């Protein structure tokens, strides 16, 4: 029971931090171009020889 006194506030703090970071990412357009990031992984960029 005494463990809950520590775990519940820690869990609430972590949840609020996660929600704050999510809203920060939304405000700074981090989720704007999800398809472009997925396609960039597949593009083969070869270095041109000098």
For each residue, the residues with C-beta under 8 A, 3 or more apart:
1: 4 5
2: 5 6
3: 6 7
4: 1 7 8
5: 1 2 8 9
6: 2 3 9 10
7: 3 4 10 11
8: 4 5 11 12
9: 5 6 12 13
10: 6 7 13 14
11: 7 8 14 15
12: 8 9 15 16
13: 9 10 16 17
14: 10 11 17 18
15: 11 12 18 19
16: 12 13 19 20
17: 13 14 20 21
18: 14 15 21 22
19: 15 16 22 23
20: 16 17 23 24
21: 17 18 24 25
22: 18 19 25 26
23: 19 20 26 27
24: 20 21 27 28
25: 21 22 28 30 31
26: 22 23 29 30 31
27: 23 24
28: 24 25
29: 26 32
30: 25 26
31: 25 26 34
32: 29
33: 36 37
34: 31 37 38
35: 38 39
36: 33 39 40
37: 33 34 40 41
38: 34 35 41 42
39: 35 36 42 43
40: 36 37 43
41: 37 38
42: 38 39
43: 39 40
44:
45:
46:
47:
48:
49:
50:
